[in-house]
Amino acid sequence: MTRTVLIIEDNEQNRYLLTFLLERRGYEVRAAQDGPSGIELARRFEPAIILLDIQLPMMDGYAVARALRAQEASAETPIVAVTSYALPGDREKAIDAGCTGYIEKPIDPETFVKQMELALVRGGKTAP
């Protein structure tokens, strides 16, 4: 299994932190700043898991998740929403769009990679 993680996140500091945490644990990381770039990277690199911000420029994360599900290369790839959207119903909205997991921001650097790995083992499903 590939250990490639695709991060689709517009915030440079968040991308840096996630990349740092994942690379420190041996993952290869690809990153995109917006939805269209992320969709293209998913097609080209077929990552093991996609970490997707919901609040993105150009295309929101819900539209990105639907586009990723429509693309053969990422149709079955676990997609975990990593988002500050934490109101009642936000998790369900992400799942309905095609995400298979959900992690709220701000992330905990001590536990984030383990949460992501659990999502990967469970096919994207994260604990509530």
C-alpha positions as CSV (number, residue, x, y, z in Angstrom):
1,M,0.0,0.0,0.0
2,T,1.2,3.5,-0.8
3,R,1.9,5.8,2.0
4,T,1.1,8.9,0.0
5,V,-1.3,11.4,1.6
6,L,-2.9,14.2,-0.4
7,I,-3.7,17.4,1.5
8,I,-6.1,19.8,-0.1
9,E,-5.9,22.9,2.1
10,D,-5.7,26.5,1.2
11,N,-4.1,27.7,4.5
12,E,-0.3,27.7,4.2
13,Q,0.2,27.2,8.0
14,N,-2.2,24.3,8.1
15,R,-0.6,22.7,5.1
16,Y,2.9,23.1,6.7
17,L,1.8,21.6,10.0
18,L,0.0,18.6,8.4
19,T,3.0,18.0,6.1
20,F,5.4,18.2,8.9
21,L,3.5,15.8,11.1
22,L,3.0,13.3,8.3
23,E,6.5,13.4,6.9
24,R,7.9,12.9,10.4
25,R,5.9,9.6,10.5
26,G,7.3,8.5,7.1
27,Y,4.4,9.5,4.8
28,E,5.0,11.0,1.4
29,V,2.9,14.1,1.1
30,R,1.4,15.9,-1.9
31,A,-0.4,19.2,-1.3
32,A,-2.8,21.4,-3.2
33,Q,-4.1,24.9,-2.4
34,D,-7.5,24.5,-4.0
35,G,-10.0,22.0,-5.2
36,P,-9.2,21.8,-8.9
37,S,-5.5,21.3,-8.2
38,G,-6.3,18.7,-5.6
39,I,-8.6,16.8,-8.0
40,E,-5.8,16.7,-10.6
41,L,-3.2,15.5,-8.0
42,A,-5.5,12.7,-6.9
43,R,-5.9,11.6,-10.5
44,R,-2.1,11.6,-11.1
45,F,-0.8,10.2,-7.8
46,E,-3.6,8.0,-6.5
47,P,-2.9,8.7,-2.8
48,A,-3.8,6.2,0.0
49,I,-5.9,8.9,1.7
50,I,-7.0,12.5,1.0
51,L,-7.2,15.1,3.8
52,L,-9.7,17.7,2.6
53,D,-10.5,21.1,4.0
54,I,-14.1,22.2,3.4
55,Q,-13.6,25.9,3.2
56,L,-11.6,26.3,0.0
57,P,-11.4,28.9,-2.7
58,M,-12.8,28.3,-6.2
59,M,-14.6,25.0,-5.1
60,D,-15.7,24.2,-1.6
61,G,-14.7,20.9,-0.1
62,Y,-18.2,19.4,-0.6
63,A,-17.9,19.9,-4.4
64,V,-14.3,18.6,-4.3
65,A,-15.4,15.4,-2.5
66,R,-18.2,14.9,-5.1
67,A,-15.7,15.4,-8.0
68,L,-13.2,13.0,-6.4
69,R,-15.9,10.3,-6.1
70,A,-16.8,10.8,-9.7
71,Q,-13.2,10.2,-10.8
72,E,-12.1,6.6,-11.2
73,A,-8.7,7.1,-9.6
74,S,-10.2,8.3,-6.3
75,A,-13.7,6.8,-6.3
76,E,-12.7,4.4,-3.4
77,T,-10.0,6.5,-1.8
78,P,-10.7,7.4,1.9
79,I,-11.4,11.2,2.1
80,V,-11.2,12.7,5.5
81,A,-12.7,16.2,6.0
82,V,-10.3,18.2,8.2
83,T,-12.3,21.3,8.9
84,S,-13.3,23.9,11.4
85,Y,-16.9,23.4,10.4
86,A,-18.2,21.9,13.6
87,L,-21.9,22.8,13.9
88,P,-24.6,20.2,14.2
89,G,-25.0,18.6,10.8
90,D,-21.6,19.5,9.4
91,R,-20.2,16.0,9.7
92,E,-23.3,14.6,8.0
93,K,-23.0,17.1,5.2
94,A,-19.4,16.1,4.6
95,I,-20.3,12.4,4.6
96,D,-23.2,13.0,2.2
97,A,-20.8,14.8,-0.2
98,G,-18.5,11.7,-0.3
99,C,-16.1,12.1,2.7
100,T,-15.6,8.9,4.6
101,G,-14.3,10.6,7.8
102,Y,-14.2,13.9,9.6
103,I,-11.6,15.5,11.9
104,E,-12.3,18.9,13.5
105,K,-9.9,21.7,13.6
106,P,-7.9,22.8,15.4
107,I,-6.1,19.5,15.2
108,D,-4.1,18.1,18.1
109,P,-0.6,17.6,16.8
110,E,-0.1,14.8,19.3
111,T,-2.9,12.7,18.1
112,F,-3.6,13.8,14.5
113,V,-1.5,11.2,12.6
114,K,-3.1,8.4,14.7
115,Q,-6.6,9.8,13.9
116,M,-5.7,9.8,10.2
117,E,-4.3,6.2,10.4
118,L,-7.4,5.0,12.1
119,A,-9.5,6.6,9.3
120,L,-7.3,4.8,6.8
121,V,-7.6,1.4,8.5
122,R,-11.4,1.9,8.8
123,G,-11.7,3.0,5.1
124,G,-12.0,6.6,6.1
125,K,-14.4,6.2,9.0
126,T,-13.4,8.2,12.1
127,A,-14.8,8.1,15.5
128,P,-17.5,10.7,16.3
